[in-house]
């Protein structure tokens, strides 16, 4: 059976980050489902967040600044 939502801990783990970082930096950008005190994050919201925040990192030649981020900023 497919999962339609994840707990905050599961959502943070699925993005490869700590729950603390998730709650501070990611959760404010997401629509969530509240059920009493339980906060559920729809998987579709996580996918949307990843797509909106994905950037290309381009390496630069030696001596130049180490990395630069490219992509459309919204």
Helices and strands as residue ranges (DSSP letters): E 5-7, H 8-15, H 19-21, I 22-26, G 27-29, E 32-35, E 38-42, H 43-53, E 56-59, E 67-70
